[in-house]
Amino acid sequence: LGFYDLRVPETRYLQSRLAQEHGISGFLYYHYWFSGRRMLGRPFQEVLESGQPDFPFALCWANESWFRRWQGSTDEMLLEQVFSEEDDLDHIRWLIEAFRDPRYIRVNGRPLLAVYRAHHLPNPNRTVELWRRECEAAGVAPPWLVMFETSEDVREPGELGFDASAEFVPHLLTSLVKTPPQTFGPERTHLSYDYEEVV
């Protein structure tokens, strides 16, 4: 597409058309929720409000604090993720409105909701219980929950009340692939794996 800006509706339409042409069946939008404060939410909010593009979607709550790690510092916190039962309820109430969209991706009739780091939730089972109860009260199917496996946490999703897990990035390539990756970049810190071996 060349240069693009997700705030522009035409860009979002072109991305969805390109995705469809290449066999992609839907988008998973990152969702940044910090105790009711949504960050970087304008493109998705406009998708929700406008009904365009007419392309399936689901949300992934990127539920971790923000640090200045992309500029080389992991100790400077920019925005802290704070959890509470009250916020769990506020959050699911906002999510329910997205779940009601006919484009929202469903698994077994339930809206798909991914949580990046489920183990960061102080009591994941309690959060899931509150979410399910609130959805039932609103007449909406409870979310079909996917947790991501990261290098920090790999476990049975049912232990946390989740329905499924998926590997992220994937973090665990170094333990899964036998051949050492090739390194490249100015400081040789970037890794390149053989695609066939990874698959």
Salt bridges, closest charged atoms under 4 A:
ASP5 OD2 - ARG7 NH2 2.64
GLU21 OE2 - ARG17 NE 3.79
GLU46 OE1 - ARG12 NH1 3.09
GLU46 OE2 - ARG42 NE 2.90
GLU64 OE1 - ARG117 NE 2.81
GLU76 OE1 - ARG68 NE 2.96
GLU85 OE2 - ARG126 NE 2.89
ASP90 OD1 - ARG93 NH1 3.81
GLU97 OE2 - ARG100 NH1 2.88
ASP101 OD2 - ARG103 NH2 2.78
GLU129 OE2 - ARG126 NH1 2.79
GLU134 OE2 - ARG93 NE 2.85
GLU152 OE1 - ARG117 NH1 2.82
GLU152 OE1 - HIS119 NE2 3.19
GLU152 OE1 - HIS120 NE2 3.80
ASP153 OD2 - HIS119 ND1 3.44
ASP153 OD1 - ARG155 NH2 2.90
ASP163 OD2 - ARG110 NH2 2.88
ASP163 OD2 - ARG132 NH2 3.71
